[in-house]
Amino acid sequence: MINHCVRTVRLFLVVASFSPILGTGMAQTLQHRAEAEDKALGALSSALENVKRQAVVEYTGSCFKPSVIIAPSIRLDTSSIHGEDAAATLQRLLSKDRRFKNISESDGIFTIAQAGIPQDLLNMHIREVHFTEKQQYDPQLAVFALFDMPEVHEYMAAHRISVENSFGGFVSGPITGNPHLNPTIENATVLGVIKTILQTFSTNTHLAVYRECSASDGRRIIAITLK
């Protein structure tokens, strides 16, 4: 099995960064919010696994130093969803969360997007994305490769977009016979590359999460993680 459990260190950053500034009580409150968000995303990923489908979910949150995004937990209705098809399952799961009224499907993957979330970065075109051998075999590392592409790097710099400072974990090397990406993906959007990564690692990866917030200094902070 591919070890693509590249866990964020977001919860650690919340406690370590906020305790001296806001006090332990507020830091713990933010940590609990982050834990609830992660738990809901895990439940959504499990639901997608049960119906053998994948999705990209996009939503906004609040920015906290140092470049950490904390968002309201997704409200899920997990009652009486068994036996329904994939689209009906997602509609029912998200029926309690007013942010996600429109669920679309293309290329065999659902998109669950909060109304009004910026799409410019996701829709930008990339001529070529090159993956190292490790990135070919690890979906989260493959996502990180996007930020190293010249077009993406230049666009983010020009539009003051930064990546959430929250990644860490353990990564395994290539294992013969495991799913893997081709060394290059050509002529695709950022969202298209994310979908290709999801499809390639469909056995263990069911959800791509795009989160964004507006920092007090005017920057946009974004994060793309997989579950």
C-alpha positions in Angstrom: 0.0 0.0 0.0 1.2 3.5 -0.8 2.2 5.4 2.2 0.7 8.8 1.3 -0.3 9.8 4.8 1.5 13.2 4.6 -0.2 14.6 7.7 -0.4 18.3 8.2 1.2 19.7 11.3 -1.6 22.3 11.4 -2.8 21.3 14.9 0.7 21.6 16.3 1.1 25.0 14.7 -2.1 26.2 16.2 -1.1 25.4 19.8 2.6 26.4 19.4 1.9 29.7 17.7 -1.2 30.9 19.5 -0.4 30.0 23.1 2.1 32.9 23.7 -0.2 35.3 21.8 -3.8 34.4 22.7 -3.3 32.2 25.7 -3.7 28.4 26.0 -7.5 28.6 26.2 -7.9 30.3 22.8 -5.2 28.1 21.2 -7.0 25.0 22.4 -10.3 26.3 21.0 -8.7 26.8 17.6 -7.2 23.3 17.9 -10.6 21.8 18.6 -12.0 23.7 15.5 -9.3 22.2 13.4 -9.8 18.8 14.7 -13.6 19.0 14.0 -12.8 20.1 10.5 -10.4 17.2 9.9 -13.0 14.8 11.4 -15.7 16.0 9.0 -13.4 15.7 6.0 -12.5 12.2 7.1 -16.2 11.3 7.2 -16.8 12.7 3.8 -13.8 10.8 2.4 -15.2 7.6 3.9 -18.6 8.2 2.3 -16.9 8.7 -1.1 -15.0 5.4 -0.6 -18.2 3.6 0.2 -19.8 4.6 -3.1 -16.4 4.2 -4.9 -16.2 7.8 -6.1 -14.0 10.8 -5.6 -14.5 14.5 -5.2 -12.8 17.9 -4.9 -14.2 20.1 -2.1 -13.4 23.8 -2.1 -14.2 26.3 0.7 -12.9 29.3 2.6 -11.7 29.8 6.2 -10.0 32.3 8.4 -6.3 33.0 8.4 -4.2 32.8 11.5 -0.4 33.2 11.9 1.8 31.6 10.8 -0.2 31.0 7.6 -2.6 28.5 9.1 -6.2 28.2 7.7 -9.0 27.3 10.2 -12.4 26.8 8.6 -15.8 25.9 10.0 -16.4 22.2 10.1 -18.4 20.8 7.3 -21.9 19.9 8.6 -22.8 16.4 7.5 -26.0 14.5 7.7 -24.9 10.9 8.0 -28.4 9.4 8.6 -30.2 7.1 6.1 -27.7 7.5 3.2 -27.1 3.8 2.6 -28.3 2.4 -0.7 -28.4 5.7 -2.6 -26.3 6.5 -5.6 -23.2 8.6 -5.4 -24.8 12.0 -6.3 -27.7 11.4 -4.0 -25.4 10.4 -1.2 -23.4 13.6 -1.5 -26.5 15.7 -1.7 -27.9 14.1 1.5 -24.5 14.3 3.3 -24.2 18.0 2.7 -27.8 19.0 3.0 -27.2 20.7 6.4 -24.4 22.9 5.2 -25.6 25.9 3.3 -22.2 26.6 1.8 -22.5 23.6 -0.6 -25.7 23.9 -2.6 -24.3 23.0 -6.0 -22.6 19.7 -6.7 -21.3 19.1 -10.2 -19.6 16.2 -11.9 -17.0 16.1 -14.7 -14.3 13.6 -15.7 -15.9 11.1 -13.3 -15.1 13.3 -10.2 -17.5 15.4 -8.2 -16.8 19.1 -7.4 -18.3 20.4 -4.2 -17.6 24.2 -4.1 -18.6 26.9 -1.7 -20.4 29.6 -3.6 -18.1 32.5 -4.5 -14.8 30.8 -3.8 -12.1 32.1 -6.2 -11.4 29.8 -9.2 -8.5 31.6 -10.8 -5.7 29.5 -9.5 -7.6 26.2 -10.0 -8.5 27.2 -13.6 -5.1 28.4 -14.7 -3.4 26.5 -17.5 -0.1 24.7 -17.2 2.0 23.7 -20.2 3.8 20.9 -18.4 4.0 19.4 -14.9 7.1 17.3 -14.2 7.2 14.8 -11.3 10.2 13.3 -9.7 10.2 9.6 -9.0 9.0 10.1 -5.4 6.3 12.5 -6.6 5.1 10.0 -9.1 4.3 7.5 -6.4 3.0 9.9 -3.7 -0.2 11.9 -4.3 0.5 14.6 -1.8 4.0 15.2 -3.0 2.6 15.3 -6.6 0.3 18.2 -5.4 3.3 20.0 -4.0 5.0 19.7 -7.4 2.3 22.0 -8.8 3.6 24.9 -6.7 7.1 24.5 -8.2 5.9 24.9 -11.8 7.0 28.3 -13.3 3.6 29.4 -14.4 2.0 28.6 -11.0 4.9 30.1 -9.0 4.8 33.3 -11.1 1.0 33.6 -10.9 1.0 33.1 -7.1 3.8 35.7 -6.7 2.0 38.2 -8.9 -1.3 37.8 -7.1 0.1 37.5 -3.6 -1.0 33.9 -3.0 0.9 31.8 -0.5 0.7 28.2 0.5 -0.4 27.3 4.0 2.6 26.6 6.2 1.2 23.3 7.5 2.6 20.2 5.8 4.7 17.5 7.3 4.8 13.7 7.8 6.4 10.6 6.4 6.7 9.6 2.7 7.6 6.2 1.4 9.7 5.7 -1.7 8.5 4.1 -5.0 7.3 0.5 -4.7 7.2 -1.6 -7.8 3.6 -2.4 -8.9 2.0 0.4 -7.0 -0.1 3.1 -8.8 1.9 6.0 -10.0 1.7 9.1 -12.2 3.5 9.5 -15.6 6.6 11.6 -15.3 4.9 14.5 -17.1 1.3 15.9 -17.5 0.9 18.3 -20.4 -1.6 21.0 -21.2 -3.8 20.8 -18.1 -5.3 23.2 -15.6 -4.3 23.0 -11.9 -7.7 21.4 -11.2 -7.2 19.0 -14.0 -3.9 17.9 -12.6 -5.5 17.4 -9.1 -8.2 15.3 -10.7 -5.5 13.2 -12.5 -3.8 12.6 -9.2 -7.1 11.5 -7.6 -7.9 9.1 -10.4 -4.4 7.6 -10.4 -4.5 6.9 -6.6 -8.2 6.1 -6.4 -7.7 3.0 -4.3 -6.5 5.1 -1.3 -7.3 8.7 -2.1 -10.9 9.8 -2.3 -11.0 13.5 -1.6 -9.0 16.6 -2.6 -9.5 19.6 -0.3 -8.9 23.1 -1.5 -9.0 25.7 1.2 -8.4 29.4 1.1 -8.4 32.4 3.4 -7.6 36.2 3.2 -4.8 37.3 5.4 -4.7 40.7 7.2 -1.8 41.8 5.0 -3.8 41.2 1.8 -2.3 37.9 0.9 -4.4 34.9 -0.1 -3.4 31.7 1.8 -4.3 28.4 0.1 -3.9 24.7 0.9 -4.5 21.6 -1.2 -4.6 18.3 0.7 -5.7 14.8 0.0 -7.7 12.3 2.0 
